[in-house]
Amino acid sequence: MTSAEPATAETTSRASIRTAADRGSELDAAQAALAAEHAAIYGYGVVGGRISDERRQEARGAYDAHRARRDALQRAIRDLGGEPEPAAAAYALPFDVPDGAAAVRLAAELEDRVGAVYADLVRASTGARRRDAAGALREAAVRAVRWRGSGPAFPGLSEKRA
């Protein structure tokens, strides 16, 4: 329907269906981002237990940032008509974390994973929620670079490996 066409029951109905589908996709993406935040919070608990004293404050800042994003996502999911999924009791780590060096690698991996789901939320959302998701993607990418010392050209997207 263009702005010059009058709204009819049929066009209004089609628009409502499209909006409901979009909201469902946005809700799914928000739930996925919430799940990633739950996992990141758990992971940073492990990071905090193994990280060197010099980087402990950085880990605490990331932990707090993920908790704040989790809380915002829970509100967004309720606004979209959903019920936020609770955190699991525990999460499988992608590798063993016996020392500080492994904790740094885990922190970078957590940020990469969070960034990827926020990229999906950026694609699925609009308006303020999209801006928030883009901000979360940017924050995760910056933290990943700080942990790793370098970063991909396009954070949140799968990179081709040579």
C-alpha positions as CSV (number, residue, x, y, z in Angstrom):
1,M,0.0,0.0,0.0
2,T,1.4,3.4,-0.9
3,S,0.6,6.6,0.9
4,A,-1.7,7.6,-2.1
5,E,-3.8,4.4,-1.7
6,P,-6.7,4.5,0.7
7,A,-6.6,1.9,3.5
8,T,-9.0,-0.9,3.1
9,A,-9.9,-3.8,5.4
10,E,-7.8,-6.0,3.1
11,T,-4.7,-3.8,3.1
12,T,-5.0,-3.1,6.8
13,S,-5.2,-6.8,7.5
14,R,-2.1,-7.5,5.3
15,A,-0.2,-4.8,7.2
16,S,-1.3,-6.3,10.5
17,I,-0.1,-9.7,9.5
18,R,3.2,-8.4,8.3
19,T,3.6,-6.5,11.5
20,A,2.8,-9.6,13.6
21,A,5.4,-11.6,11.6
22,D,8.0,-8.9,12.0
23,R,7.3,-8.7,15.7
24,G,7.6,-12.5,16.0
25,S,11.0,-12.4,14.2
26,E,12.1,-9.5,16.4
27,L,10.9,-11.4,19.5
28,D,12.9,-14.5,18.4
29,A,16.0,-12.4,17.8
30,A,15.6,-10.6,21.2
31,Q,15.2,-14.0,22.9
32,A,18.4,-15.2,21.2
33,A,20.2,-12.1,22.4
34,L,18.9,-12.7,25.9
35,A,20.2,-16.3,25.8
36,A,23.6,-15.0,24.7
37,E,23.6,-12.4,27.5
38,H,22.8,-15.1,30.0
39,A,25.7,-17.2,28.7
40,A,28.0,-14.2,28.7
41,I,27.2,-13.4,32.3
42,Y,27.9,-17.0,33.3
43,G,31.1,-17.0,31.2
44,Y,32.3,-13.8,32.8
45,G,31.9,-15.5,36.2
46,V,34.5,-18.0,35.0
47,V,36.7,-15.3,33.5
48,G,36.6,-13.3,36.8
49,G,37.9,-16.4,38.6
50,R,40.9,-16.9,36.4
51,I,41.8,-13.5,35.1
52,S,44.9,-11.7,36.2
53,D,44.6,-8.9,38.8
54,E,45.5,-6.3,36.1
55,R,42.5,-7.1,34.0
56,R,40.0,-8.0,36.8
57,Q,38.4,-4.5,36.7
58,E,37.9,-4.8,32.9
59,A,36.2,-8.2,33.4
60,R,34.0,-6.7,36.1
61,G,33.0,-3.9,33.8
62,A,32.1,-6.3,31.0
63,Y,30.1,-8.5,33.5
64,D,28.1,-5.4,34.7
65,A,27.5,-4.3,31.1
66,H,26.1,-7.7,30.2
67,R,23.8,-7.7,33.2
68,A,22.5,-4.3,32.2
69,R,21.9,-5.5,28.6
70,R,20.2,-8.6,30.0
71,D,17.8,-6.5,32.0
72,A,17.0,-4.2,29.0
73,L,16.3,-7.3,26.8
74,Q,14.0,-8.7,29.4
75,R,12.0,-5.5,29.3
76,A,12.1,-5.4,25.5
77,I,10.8,-9.0,25.3
78,R,7.9,-8.2,27.6
79,D,7.2,-5.1,25.4
80,L,7.0,-7.4,22.4
81,G,4.5,-9.6,24.2
82,G,6.8,-12.4,25.1
83,E,8.0,-13.9,28.3
84,P,11.8,-13.7,28.8
85,E,13.5,-17.1,28.9
86,P,15.3,-17.7,32.2
87,A,19.0,-18.4,32.5
88,A,20.2,-22.0,32.6
89,A,21.8,-23.3,35.8
90,A,25.1,-23.7,33.9
91,Y,26.5,-23.4,30.4
92,A,29.1,-25.4,28.5
93,L,32.3,-23.4,27.8
94,P,33.8,-23.6,24.3
95,F,37.1,-24.8,25.8
96,D,38.8,-25.4,29.2
97,V,39.8,-22.2,31.1
98,P,42.6,-23.3,33.4
99,D,44.5,-19.9,33.6
100,G,44.5,-16.2,32.9
101,A,45.4,-16.6,29.2
102,A,42.5,-18.9,28.6
103,A,40.2,-16.5,30.5
104,V,41.2,-13.7,28.1
105,R,40.5,-16.0,25.1
106,L,37.1,-16.9,26.7
107,A,36.2,-13.2,27.2
108,A,36.9,-12.5,23.5
109,E,34.9,-15.5,22.4
110,L,32.0,-14.5,24.6
111,E,32.0,-11.0,23.0
112,D,32.1,-12.5,19.5
113,R,29.1,-14.7,20.2
114,V,27.1,-11.8,21.8
115,G,28.0,-9.6,18.8
116,A,26.7,-12.2,16.4
117,V,23.2,-12.4,18.0
118,Y,23.0,-8.6,18.2
119,A,23.7,-8.4,14.5
120,D,20.6,-10.6,14.0
121,L,18.6,-8.4,16.3
122,V,19.7,-5.3,14.3
123,R,18.4,-7.0,11.1
124,A,15.1,-8.0,12.8
125,S,14.2,-4.7,14.6
126,T,13.5,-1.1,13.8
127,G,13.6,2.2,15.6
128,A,15.0,2.5,19.1
129,R,15.3,-1.2,19.5
130,R,17.5,-1.4,16.4
131,R,19.6,1.5,17.7
132,D,20.0,-0.3,21.0
133,A,21.0,-3.5,19.3
134,A,23.5,-1.7,17.1
135,G,25.0,-0.1,20.2
136,A,25.2,-3.5,21.9
137,L,26.9,-5.0,18.8
138,R,29.4,-2.1,18.8
139,E,30.1,-2.5,22.6
140,A,30.7,-6.2,22.2
141,A,33.0,-5.7,19.2
142,V,35.1,-3.1,21.2
143,R,35.4,-5.4,24.2
144,A,36.4,-8.3,21.9
145,V,39.1,-6.2,20.4
146,R,40.3,-5.1,23.8
147,W,40.5,-8.7,25.0
148,R,42.0,-10.1,21.8
149,G,44.1,-7.1,20.7
150,S,42.6,-7.1,17.2
151,G,39.2,-7.6,15.5
152,P,37.3,-8.5,12.4
153,A,36.5,-6.0,9.7
154,F,32.7,-6.5,10.2
155,P,31.9,-7.5,13.8
156,G,28.9,-9.8,14.2
157,L,29.3,-11.3,10.8
158,S,30.9,-14.6,10.0
159,E,34.3,-14.1,8.5
160,K,35.7,-16.2,5.7
161,R,38.8,-18.1,6.9
162,A,41.6,-18.4,4.4
